């Protein structure tokens, strides 16, 4: 199976590197500068599960794509999605599966319109990783999961073929027969954690120390109500796990959105928070407050 990894950053570089090390047929779609660096220095991964250095991993530039791949693994930020789609579109043929690892649900609208819903699977990853100043992938925690599946829950030959490729490759790959439910549950968690840490400008431990953990729980409950209104109420175990994370004393956890905001960078505000708010029914005061706070940040940043 020929696999195209869109990008070689913290997520694409990590999972693509593990797949390549496991003997899978992997090519990275990258920009010219990243291609030159990988050719000269290789792809380096530093991880609690073992470091890797892969000399001169296979790369391709957008203008060089000619033939379709069997799988396109997509892990860009939501605000880069349209550009990424244009870059990898020549690699999508009649038999290509597109596996996005973005949070939320709105990206499916664009991908379904462009490639057809039958080609687009559901996927999600659980990892904290980023590139360091030298371009190496740094894996920060002990989570490195990748879950995927057909959006209708079917155990298709395609899903089983992907399972054979994405499992047993140095990370926790898993085929799910209820991937849409899992995507909604992760969205509730991500929106809650990102929303409250961005709104209150601190880690979970800081928020608990301030006695404000009830605000995170209230935000979680609003996010869960939106999921329920859409027919995907989070299961009790998922909600309890999220609640525990949001109320853990001393926790250093923030969110990638918070780190982007603190660095003055772009944030996935509308994709993760605005879209969730639009799908809700009835008053959602905490979610609306987070949305307004992030939109204010974006307006100030554009100035």
N, C-alpha and C positions, 0 to 999 in steps of 0.2 A: 504494500500500500504506500503510495507516494503522498507524503504529508507536507503541506506548506504551512509554516508558522509565520503569521503576520507580525513582524517585529521581533527583536531580540533583546527586549528590555527585561524588567524584573520578573514579569510573568511569562512572556513568550520565551525569553532566554532560559528561564529555569526549567519549564516543562519540556521545551524543545531540546535543551541540552541533555536532560535525563533520557528522553526518547532516543536521541542520537547515540548516547552512551550505551543504551540497551540494544543497539543494532537496528533501530527503525530507520526507514528511508526518509530523512528529514531535510528540508531546505528552508532557510530563513529568508523571508522577503524583507529587505532592509533598505534604508537610504544609503547613498554613496559613501558618506563619512563613516557610518557604522560598518559598511562592507569592507572598507579599507582597514579599519581597526581590527576587525575579526580576522581578516586575511593575514595581517601582520602579527597579531598578538594572540589569536585564538579566543575562544569563549571560556571564560573562567567563572566558576560557581563556588561560592563559599557557603557552606550549609552545615547545620548540626548533624545531618545525615551523611556527611562526607563531601569533601571538596572535589571538584573536577576541573580539568583543563583540557579542552578539546581543540587541538590545533586546526586552524583554517576550516571551520565548519562550512558546509555548502551554503552559499547565499545567492540571491538573485535580486536584481533591481526591477522596479515596476515595468519599465520599458522593455525588459528582456523576457517577460513572461510570454510564452507561446502556446504550450500544451496544457491541457487540464490536469489538475491533481485529483487524487481520490478524496482527500480531506483537506479543508482549509480551517486552521485553528486560529481564531480571532480573539485578541485580548486587549484591544486598544481602549483608551478613554472614550466615553460617549461623545465628547465634543470633537473627537477625531474620526468618528465613524464614517462620515461621508467621504472624506479623503481616503480612508483605508479601503472602502468599498471600490472606489475608482481604481485604486492601485492593484487590488487582487482580482478584479472582475475577469481579466483574461484567463485566469487559472480555473475558472468555474465552467465545467462542461456538464453534459446531461447526467453523468453519473457521479458528480462531485457532491460531497456532503460538506455543509458549512456549519461549523461548531463555534458559536460565539460564547465567550466567557464573561460578558458584560453583566453588571448588576441591573436590576429593574427589568422592565418588559418592553419599553418603547422601541428598542433597537430592532425587535422582530418586525415592526411595521415596515421599516426601510428595507431590511434584508428580504422579507417575503415579497415585497413589491419588485425588488430588483432581480431576485433569483428564483422566486417561486417558493411557497411555503413547504413544498415537498422536499426541498433540498436543505432546509434549515432545521437543525436539531436544537434542543435545549441543552445548555451547559453552564456550569458554575465551577469556580475554583475557590479554595480556602488556603490562603498563603499570605504571608507578609514578606515582601521582597522588593528590592529596588537595585538600580545600578549605583555603584559608588563613583567617586571622581575619576577613577581609572577605567571605568567601563565594565567592571566585573559585576556579576550578579551576586548580591548578598541576600541570603535567606535568614530572616530574623527570628523566626519561631520554629516550633516543631510541627506545625501544620503544613502539609503539602498535598492537599486533596484535590482531585478533579473528578467531578460527577457529570454524567452526560446521559442522554437518552432521547428517544423519539417523543415528540411533544404530545402525541396521542396515547402514549404509554405502551405501544406495541413492542413486542420482542421480535424485531424484524431481523432478517439476515444481515442487513446493514449495521444494525445496532450490535449484533454479535461479532461482526467483523471488527468494528471499532473497539469493542471490549477486548478482543485479542491483541489489538495494537496498543491500547492505552492503559491496560492493566499489566502488572508485572514489569514495570519499566522504571523502577526506582522511586516512585511516588505512589500515593494512595488513589489509584483510579477505580472508579465504580460506575457500573451501568445502573441507571435508575429507571424504574417503570412508572414513576410518578414525578417526573422531572419538573413539570410546571408547578406542582404543589411545592416542591423544594425551592424553586426559584422565588415563589411568593414569600416563603418563610425566610429566605435569606434577605429578600428586599426589606421585609419588616425589620429584621435585625440591623441591616446596614443603615437604613434610613433613621432608625432610632439612635444607633451609636454615633453615626456621623452628625445627625441633626443636633443632638444634645451637646456633644463636645464642641461643635462649631458655635452653637448658640451661646454656651457658657464659657467658651474659650479656655478649656482645661481638660485634663485627663479625667477618666472615671473616678480615680482616687481623689482628685481635687474636688470634684463635684460632691462626692460622698462626704469629704471633710467639711465642706461648706453646708452640709445638711440639706442639699438640694437633689438628692437622688430620686425623690418622688416625681420630679419634673421629667426625668428620663423614663420612668415607668409610665407616666401619663402619656408621653409621646409614643411609647411602644404600644400602648392600648389603642391610641388613635390610629396608628399605622395598621395594627391588627384588625381594626374595624373596617378599614378600607379593603384589606384582603378578604375579609369575610363577605363584604358586600359584592365582591367580584367572584364569589363562589370558591374561595380558597382560604378559609379560616385557618390560621396557624394551629397546628396540633399542640396539645398541652405541653408535651415535652419540649417543643421548640420554644414556646413562650417562657417556660420556666428557665430554660438555659439562657435566653436573652435577658430575662429579669435578673438572674444571678450575675451575669456579666456587667450589667448596668448599675449594680448596687454593691459591687465588691470593694470593700475598704482597701485603700492602699494601691489599687490597680493603676498601673502606668498606661493602660490602654487609652488610645485616642481614636483616630481613624485616619485613613489616607486623605480624606477630604479636609480634615482639620490641618494636617501637615501641609497640604497644598495651600490652604487659606493662610496659614501662618507664614508661609514663604512668599505670599503675594501672587500665587499662581492661579491658573484657571481651575474652576471646580465644576463637578458634575451636578450642579444644583438643580437644574430643571429636569434632568433625566431621572434623578433619584428622589427629589423632594417635590418639585412642581408637578410632575406627572402623577405621583401618588396622591397629591392634594386634589388634582382635577378628577381623579377616579372615585373620590370619596363622596359620601352622602351625609348630609347634615353638618352641623358645626364641628370644626376640627381646629380649635383655637391654638393648640400647641404646634401642630403641623403648619398652620398658617403663619404663626410667629417665626418659626424656623425658615419658612419660605421667604418671608419678608426680609429677614435678617440677611439671608444669602443673596437675595436680589439687590439689597442695598450695598452689600460688599461688591458685587459685580458692577453695579453702577459707578461706585467710587473707583474701582480698578480701571474701568474704561476711561475715566477722566484722566 
